[in-house]
Structures are given as structure tokens and as C-alpha cells.
């Protein structure tokens, strides 16, 4: 079947509900609204689960805010809220928030039914029917979750069949099949989903994967191959325990392996991933497929050589699809091809003997576990080739930072630019912020551009000794992104070293060689 003829796969993203169940994650009202806007308007997902009913006053206000915006933007029917079989309490909560769709949590295994609810199958079916009827009277559509469905199919398939037999004539929009504890193998996911579709052909099924065995994406693929046409995801794979199926990985799977049409704009996936990383405080692993910092970075020299000759180490996951670029890392496994690639991007060309010397120096640094970035290359070249053209245009002459209880930190900074000295003093929200504000004030008076700080990370050796060296890695953005590092026992001093390195990189840009 061609892609054009294949059925569309729909995406229900539950970052704002299931993703928020990640330990330590709690989105503010404004953060939920921002994520919702991007997922619906930019990423173009089909459905968005934004909250659990009855959780808190803050959850209610956030749901109201998202639904109010969605109503004005024409997305209200895409907004879904988790509700419970609770005599109408959840329905009232959803109605008061302005919601129109409830994802009703029911029991998908006989063990959950008898041990948690202490009810019979017939009683549970009747309770669900009552909830659906009440929802209809309130103008609320209903989908149902079969909680612990995967265990239900393993240990009590007759219960699952009886439950759905009792509900098949109800006005249910979609039946959601969750692998609640992330236990399924792809073979089981395929077989269990296929059984549901064959036994209840008039029902519309979703699959909801968890990642406890690192099989969530594989299970999503199996479910889709079995005939499921709606799957659940979270941005960055957030979720309880090991999390859920990551949105970016699922979309790459749909587009490349399954060739199935979907509405998602893959160029926006990296953007929403960074936003959720920032709001959640959960860092994206550097090797996270599609969105990780290193996934489009070639480290081995032989790979760079193959790419240069005929893109021998490219696959379908081209970084440009996701608004990203391919990079060639520098370190002890770097070959001349890696280094030449980086130099070419800077407009620098070396003869073979010079390139050999630079390669040997980078390998030496890598053996000592020192990090090397593209921005370090001009300084390495200067050191190795004894070039006199690298000039330190900007020097930090003096600085003083004070921090007193109850007062804003203050910084006085004096720098020299090509021999001319400039000094400013100002306050900030922290010591480094005060230092940066003083620098910005100098640059503003000189009408010089100043890069934006895009990311700031701190690393210390294991063990936590107070006298240990601190490495500060700062990502800057000014037309392009680049990074600088600073090393010092004091974190603020390390950040200042990284900042001064940044200023000289910007000053030397396009005039180093």
C-alpha cells in the first residue's frame, strides 16, 4: 500500500497529563498553555490530554486557561481530560473547566477490578454506562481507558472481552488500550491489538505505551502494524517510572519505517522538545534519538571521510528534517576528515602537514579527557602552528562581585578592548547575572552586538568536594549557536572565563586567518 493510500495515524499527546506524572515535574498554568499552543498550532498533533480531573485547584485553573484559548483558536474538540468513574464528580469538574471530552479511566484487568474496586464485572459495566449517559446529558464526549489492559490480556482476556461486549453499543468515541506497566513485548502488543480489532471491528482503538523495558516505540510500531490508527506519546518520553513513547521517535518511525501519513510537522519537534526540557527541568539525554544533542554528530574520523566521499554514513534521519544540522565531533577518535570538515566551515584550509599536526594535538587532548569544540580550533591552530594572527582583543582587567543577605548582588567590571578600557557597575538576580549586566551595559554604550545565552550547564567531579574544579559550559546564540567552557574551583569564576572566551570568539570572528 502506498503512503498516499495508507490510513492516517493520529497522535494523542499526553505530556501535560501523563508526562506531568514524571517525578519532580509540575507545569505552571502559563507553561501548560505555552506547551499546548505549540503542540496544537506548530507541531500539529491531533489530540491533547491536558489534565486529570479533581487533582488540584492549580490543575483546574490551568485546564480552564488552555480550554479558553483552545475554544478561541478552534481546537476545543481536540482537548481531552482524564476522568474517573466517581458518580459525576469528574464530569462536573470537566464541565466547569469548559471541557468537552473526557477520557474515562476504567479497569482493564480483572485483578484491578476485584482488588481495587471490589466490584463485579456487571457492576463496573453499569457504572461506566451511567457515567457515559451522564456525560451525554452534559454534552461531553467520552473515550475510555482500559487501565492495566496489557495484564488483562495476559491473565484475564475473558474479562476484557466481557467488558467491551457490555460497552460496544455505548456512544464511546475511542477505546484506549494502555500498557500501563510497560510489560508488553512487540509480539504481544501486535497480537493483543489485533485481537481487539478483530473481535470489535466497529470500535476505534488507541494504543498507550509505557517504556519500562525500553520497548515503548517498538510496541507502538507493533500496534500500528496490527491495525491501530491512534497512538499516545509524550514530548521527550516524559511519564511515570521509565516514561511513555517519545513523540519525536514515534513520528520518525511513522515517516520512515511505516510510511504512514500523519499531521505532525517534524521540523518543530526539536523546538517543542527544548521547551519541555526547560519547563520540566528534565534534561534530554545527549544520545536521545532525533532530539538529543549528539544524534546528528559524527565522532569517528572514518565516518567523516565516508560522508565527504559519498555520504556513506547518512541514513533517512537527516538533521535538516528536524531543523538541525550535522556536526563532526573533535576528540581522540577524530581523524583528519573530521577536523577538515570543521575547518572548512570556518573558511580555513591547511596543507597536509599542518593538518596532521593539528590532528595529533586534538587526539592528545582527547586522551587527557579534555573536551574540544569547533570554537577551540583557532586557539589550537595558534598553539600548534605558532600563528601570530590570533589576537586576544578583549581582556578582563578587574572585576568585583558582592552578595549580601537581602540585597541584590552587585558587580563592577573593567575590560580592555584593543587597549581601550571600559568600566561599568550594576546589579543582577545573581552574581553571574550582575557580571553579565555590566558587560551588556558596556557593549550597549559601544553599540556592539552581544550574543544571547541559550543554555548554561555546570559539571563537577563525582564526590562533591568543595575544592573541586567546576566546569561551566555555556551555549551562545548570535546567528549561529556555539559553546564555550570555563574551568575554575569557583562556579562564577568558571562562567566568567567561559564568557571572556566567548567575547574573543565573537571579536575574532571572520578575521582570525
HUHU-V38817 format. One record per backbone hydrogen bond with DSSP energy under -0.5 kcal/mol. NH is the residue of the N-H (numbers start at 0). CO is the residue of the C=O. Records with the same first field share a line. If there is no record, write none. Layout:
BEGIN
NH=CO  CO
END
This chain:
BEGIN
5=1
8=260
9=7  228
11=230
12=10  46
13=232
15=48
16=13
17=13
18=13
20=17
21=18
24=21
31=27
32=28
33=29
34=30
35=31
36=32
37=33
38=34
39=35
40=36
41=36  37
42=37
43=38
44=38
45=10
46=10
47=77
48=12
49=47  79
50=79
52=81
54=51
59=55
60=56
61=57
62=58
63=59
64=60
65=61
66=62
67=63
68=64
69=65
70=66
71=67
72=68
73=69  70
74=69
75=69
77=74
78=74  75
79=47
80=100
81=50
82=102
84=104
85=83
88=85
91=87
92=88
93=89
94=90
95=91
96=92
97=93  94
98=93
101=140
102=80
103=101  142
104=82
105=103  144
107=105  146
112=108
113=109
114=110
115=111
116=111  112
117=112
118=112
123=119
124=120
125=121
126=122
127=123
128=124
129=125
130=126
131=127
132=128
133=129
134=130
135=131
136=132
137=133
138=135
139=134
140=99
141=170
142=101
143=173
144=103
145=175
146=105  144
148=145  177
149=177
151=147
152=148
153=149
154=150
155=151
158=155
159=155
160=156
161=157
162=158
163=159
164=160
165=161
166=162  163
167=163
169=166
171=169
172=141
174=203
175=143  173
176=174  205
177=175
178=207
179=177
181=178
188=184
189=185
190=186
191=187
192=188
193=189
194=190
195=191
196=192
197=193
198=194
199=195
202=199
204=202
205=174
206=229
207=176
208=206
210=242
213=210
218=214
219=215
220=216
221=217
222=218
223=219
224=220
225=221
226=222  223
227=222
228=204
229=204
230=9
231=206
232=11
233=244
236=233
237=234
242=239
243=236  237
244=208
246=233
249=245
250=246
251=247
252=248
253=249
254=250
255=251
256=251  252
257=252
258=253
259=253
264=42
265=263
267=264
268=265
271=267
272=268
273=269
274=270
275=271
276=272
277=273
278=274
279=275
280=276
282=280
284=282
287=284
290=288
291=287
293=285
294=291
296=293
297=295  326
300=332
302=299
303=299
304=300
305=301
306=302
307=303
308=304
309=305
310=306
311=305
313=310
317=315
320=317
321=318
322=319
323=318
326=295
328=297  326
329=371
333=330
338=334
339=335
340=336
341=337
342=338
343=339
344=340
345=341  342
346=343
347=342
354=350
355=351
356=352
357=353
358=354
359=355
360=356
361=357
362=358
363=359
364=360
365=361
366=362
367=363
368=365
369=364
371=329
375=372
376=372  373
378=375
379=375
380=376
381=377
382=378
383=379
384=380
385=381
386=381
390=388
392=390
394=415
396=394  413
397=413
399=411
401=409
406=403
408=427
409=401
410=425
411=399
412=423
413=397
414=421
415=394
416=419
417=392  415
419=416
421=414
423=412
425=410
427=408
433=429
434=430
435=431
436=432
437=433
438=434
439=435
440=436
441=437
442=438
443=439
444=440
445=441
446=443
447=442
451=476
453=451  474
454=474
456=472
458=470
460=468
463=460
467=464
469=487
470=458
471=469  485
472=456  470
473=471  483
474=454
475=481
476=451
477=479
481=475
483=473
485=471
487=469
493=489
494=490
495=491
496=492
497=493
498=494
499=495
500=496
501=497
502=498
503=499
504=500
505=501
506=502
507=503
508=504
510=507
511=507
END
